[in-house]
């Protein structure tokens, strides 16, 4: 009966994870549908809701580079051309580059992402009901990750029970069926979450996701704001210039 000792934690893990996901989905569904309807997202806000603080820093760097006030080399270096920042985000980037006016992009991005300007932006979005509070572990995205982990745990426990020698008279087919029940529970919860709550966002609340979708639809075609909007929503990979993508790719090797 050793397999029963593995079945019990399999059910426990699956039940707890699925319950948390269901509660997170209910909380998300209960968010006021009018939240943020009168709020027009700025590009910085769209960047935060799409990719968090790092995306805001990337957008600021690209925006300044588009205006020729900053040079971004494909070798991964940023050079200040105009040291006068036009807003708090730009001043944070310039301050992160330092008094010498030149720095690697990776540390600049990291420092700008933790600046007071970005924290203030995040607080404002959270207060407006558009962003998920920092460190919240009860979002749908967190619940989905927990259920995925539970499904893997159930599978491993079931495989272990089936592979171990046993003196039980219970056929292994029935043993597999007992483990298949909690596995089916987790997989069905994932399927329902995919249908009802996808896409899962680490940063944007349901209201924030609606505004993001509107920003993507309403962006005018063929101007500089359209380009920056694509960077804000999709990240640096949306950049048309391979040199620009190469400049940011160096952050993974520093």
C-alpha positions as CSV (number, residue, x, y, z in Angstrom):
1,X,0.0,0.0,0.0
2,X,3.0,2.3,-0.3
3,X,1.4,3.8,-3.5
4,X,-1.4,5.2,-1.3
5,X,1.2,7.3,0.6
6,X,2.1,8.8,-2.8
7,X,-1.6,9.2,-3.9
8,X,-2.5,11.3,-0.9
9,X,0.1,14.1,-1.5
10,X,-0.8,14.0,-5.2
11,X,-4.4,14.8,-4.3
12,X,-3.4,17.4,-1.8
13,X,-1.1,19.2,-4.2
14,X,-3.7,19.1,-7.0
15,X,-6.5,20.3,-4.8
16,X,-4.7,23.2,-3.2
17,X,-3.3,24.5,-6.5
18,X,-6.6,24.2,-8.3
19,X,-8.4,25.9,-5.4
20,X,-6.0,28.8,-5.5
21,X,-6.4,29.2,-9.3
22,X,-10.2,29.2,-9.0
23,X,-10.1,31.8,-6.2
24,X,-7.7,34.0,-8.3
25,X,-10.0,33.7,-11.3
26,X,-13.0,34.7,-9.1
27,X,-11.1,37.7,-7.8
28,X,-10.1,38.8,-11.3
29,X,-13.7,38.5,-12.5
30,X,-15.0,40.6,-9.6
31,X,-12.8,43.6,-10.6
32,X,-14.9,46.6,-11.4
33,X,-15.5,46.5,-15.2
34,X,-15.4,50.3,-15.2
35,X,-11.9,50.4,-13.7
36,X,-9.6,52.6,-15.9
37,X,-12.2,53.4,-18.5
38,X,-11.4,57.1,-18.2
39,X,-7.7,56.5,-18.1
40,X,-5.7,57.1,-21.3
41,X,-2.5,55.1,-21.1
42,X,0.8,56.8,-21.8
43,X,3.5,54.9,-23.6
44,X,5.4,54.4,-20.3
45,X,2.3,53.0,-18.7
46,X,1.6,50.7,-21.6
47,X,5.2,49.5,-21.4
48,X,4.9,48.7,-17.7
49,X,1.6,46.9,-18.1
50,X,3.1,44.8,-20.9
51,X,6.6,44.0,-19.6
52,X,7.1,45.6,-16.2
53,X,9.9,48.0,-15.1
54,X,12.5,46.6,-17.5
55,X,10.2,47.3,-20.5
56,X,9.8,50.9,-19.3
57,X,13.6,51.3,-19.2
58,X,13.9,49.8,-22.7
59,X,11.2,52.1,-24.1
60,X,13.0,55.2,-22.6
61,X,16.3,54.2,-24.1
62,X,14.8,53.6,-27.6
63,X,12.7,56.8,-27.5
64,X,15.8,58.9,-26.7
65,X,17.7,57.1,-29.4
66,X,15.0,57.8,-31.9
67,X,15.3,61.5,-31.1
68,X,19.1,61.4,-31.5
69,X,19.6,62.4,-27.8
70,X,21.2,59.0,-27.1
71,X,23.3,56.6,-29.1
72,X,22.8,52.9,-28.7
73,X,25.6,51.0,-30.3
74,X,25.2,47.4,-31.5
75,X,28.1,46.5,-29.3
76,X,25.9,47.1,-26.2
77,X,27.0,50.6,-25.2
78,X,24.8,53.7,-24.6
79,X,26.3,57.2,-25.1
80,X,24.6,60.5,-24.0
81,X,24.3,63.1,-26.7
82,X,21.8,65.5,-24.9
83,X,22.2,65.4,-21.1
84,X,18.9,67.2,-20.5
85,X,16.2,64.7,-19.7
86,X,12.7,65.8,-20.7
87,X,10.9,63.8,-18.0
88,X,11.7,61.8,-14.9
89,X,12.2,58.6,-16.9
90,X,14.8,60.1,-19.1
91,X,16.6,61.7,-16.2
92,X,16.7,58.3,-14.5
93,X,18.4,56.8,-17.6
94,X,20.9,59.7,-17.9
95,X,21.7,59.4,-14.2
96,X,22.1,55.6,-14.6
97,X,24.6,56.2,-17.5
98,X,26.7,58.3,-15.2
99,X,28.8,61.5,-15.4
100,X,31.1,60.1,-18.1
101,X,28.2,59.9,-20.5
102,X,28.8,56.4,-21.6
103,X,27.9,53.0,-20.1
104,X,26.9,49.4,-21.0
105,X,23.2,49.2,-21.7
106,X,22.6,46.3,-19.4
107,X,23.4,48.1,-16.1
108,X,21.7,51.2,-17.3
109,X,18.5,49.2,-18.0
110,X,18.7,47.5,-14.6
111,X,19.3,50.8,-12.7
112,X,16.6,52.7,-14.6
113,X,14.1,49.9,-14.0
114,X,14.5,50.3,-10.2
115,X,14.4,54.1,-10.2
116,X,11.9,56.2,-8.2
117,X,10.2,57.3,-11.4
118,X,9.3,53.7,-12.3
119,X,8.2,52.9,-8.8
120,X,5.9,56.0,-8.9
121,X,4.5,54.9,-12.2
122,X,3.8,51.4,-10.8
123,X,2.1,52.8,-7.7
124,X,-0.2,55.0,-9.9
125,X,-1.2,52.1,-12.0
126,X,-1.9,49.9,-9.0
127,X,-4.0,52.7,-7.4
128,X,-6.0,53.0,-10.7
129,X,-6.7,49.2,-10.7
130,X,-4.7,48.7,-13.9
131,X,-1.6,46.9,-12.5
132,X,-1.1,43.9,-10.2
133,X,0.5,44.9,-6.9
134,X,4.2,44.0,-6.6
135,X,4.8,40.5,-5.2
136,X,1.1,39.5,-5.5
137,X,1.0,35.7,-5.5
138,X,-2.7,35.4,-5.9
139,X,-3.1,36.4,-9.6
140,X,-4.4,34.1,-12.3
141,X,-0.9,33.9,-13.8
142,X,0.6,32.8,-10.4
143,X,-2.3,30.3,-10.0
144,X,-1.6,28.8,-13.5
145,X,2.0,28.4,-12.6
146,X,1.1,26.6,-9.4
147,X,-1.3,24.3,-11.2
148,X,1.3,23.5,-13.8
149,X,3.7,22.5,-11.0
150,X,1.0,20.5,-9.4
151,X,0.3,18.6,-12.6
152,X,4.0,17.8,-13.0
153,X,4.2,16.7,-9.3
154,X,1.2,14.4,-9.7
155,X,2.7,12.8,-12.8
156,X,6.0,12.2,-11.1
157,X,4.3,10.7,-8.0
158,X,2.2,8.5,-10.2
159,X,5.1,7.3,-12.3
160,X,7.0,6.5,-9.1
161,X,4.2,4.5,-7.7
162,X,3.8,2.5,-10.9
163,X,7.5,1.8,-11.3
164,X,8.2,0.7,-7.7
165,X,7.7,-3.0,-6.9
166,X,4.6,-3.6,-4.8
167,X,2.8,-6.4,-3.1
168,X,-0.6,-4.9,-3.5
169,X,-3.3,-7.0,-5.3
170,X,-4.5,-3.8,-7.0
171,X,-3.9,-4.0,-10.8
172,X,-1.5,-1.3,-12.0
173,X,-4.2,-0.1,-14.4
174,X,-6.4,0.8,-11.5
175,X,-3.5,2.3,-9.7
176,X,-2.8,4.5,-12.7
177,X,-6.4,5.5,-12.8
178,X,-6.3,6.7,-9.2
179,X,-3.4,9.0,-10.1
180,X,-5.1,10.0,-13.3
181,X,-7.9,11.6,-11.4
182,X,-5.9,14.4,-9.8
183,X,-3.9,14.8,-13.0
184,X,-7.2,15.2,-14.9
185,X,-8.3,17.8,-12.4
186,X,-5.1,19.9,-12.9
187,X,-5.2,19.6,-16.7
188,X,-8.9,20.6,-16.8
189,X,-8.3,23.6,-14.6
190,X,-5.5,24.7,-17.0
191,X,-7.8,24.2,-19.9
192,X,-10.6,26.3,-18.3
193,X,-8.1,29.0,-17.4
194,X,-6.8,29.1,-20.9
195,X,-10.4,29.5,-22.3
196,X,-11.6,32.0,-19.7
197,X,-8.6,34.0,-18.5
198,X,-6.0,33.9,-21.2
199,X,-3.7,35.9,-21.7
200,X,-2.2,35.6,-18.2
201,X,-0.4,38.8,-17.2
202,X,2.2,39.2,-14.5
203,X,1.8,43.0,-14.6
204,X,-1.6,44.1,-15.9
205,X,-4.9,43.6,-14.2
206,X,-7.9,42.6,-16.3
207,X,-8.8,46.3,-16.7
208,X,-5.2,47.1,-17.6
209,X,-5.2,44.3,-20.3
210,X,-8.3,45.8,-21.8
211,X,-6.7,49.2,-22.1
212,X,-3.5,47.6,-23.6
213,X,-5.6,46.0,-26.3
214,X,-7.2,49.3,-27.0
215,X,-3.8,51.0,-27.3
216,X,-2.6,48.4,-29.8
217,X,-5.8,48.8,-31.9
218,X,-5.9,52.6,-31.9
219,X,-2.2,53.3,-32.6
220,X,-2.0,55.4,-35.8
221,X,-0.1,53.8,-38.6
222,X,3.2,54.9,-40.0
223,X,4.5,57.4,-37.4
224,X,7.0,57.4,-34.7
225,X,4.4,56.9,-32.0
226,X,3.3,53.7,-33.7
227,X,6.9,52.4,-33.6
228,X,7.3,53.3,-29.9
229,X,3.9,51.7,-29.1
230,X,5.1,48.5,-30.7
231,X,8.2,48.6,-28.5
232,X,6.1,49.3,-25.4
233,X,3.6,46.5,-26.0
234,X,5.9,43.8,-27.6
235,X,9.3,44.7,-26.4
236,X,12.6,45.3,-28.1
237,X,12.1,42.3,-30.4
238,X,9.6,44.5,-32.2
239,X,12.3,46.8,-33.3
240,X,12.9,46.8,-37.1
241,X,16.6,47.6,-36.9
242,X,18.8,44.6,-36.3
243,X,21.5,46.9,-34.8
244,X,19.1,48.0,-32.1
245,X,18.1,44.4,-31.2
246,X,21.8,43.5,-31.1
247,X,22.5,46.4,-28.7
248,X,20.0,45.1,-26.1
249,X,20.9,41.4,-26.7
250,X,24.2,42.2,-25.1
251,X,22.5,42.3,-21.7
252,X,22.3,38.6,-21.6
253,X,26.1,38.3,-21.9
254,X,27.2,40.9,-19.3
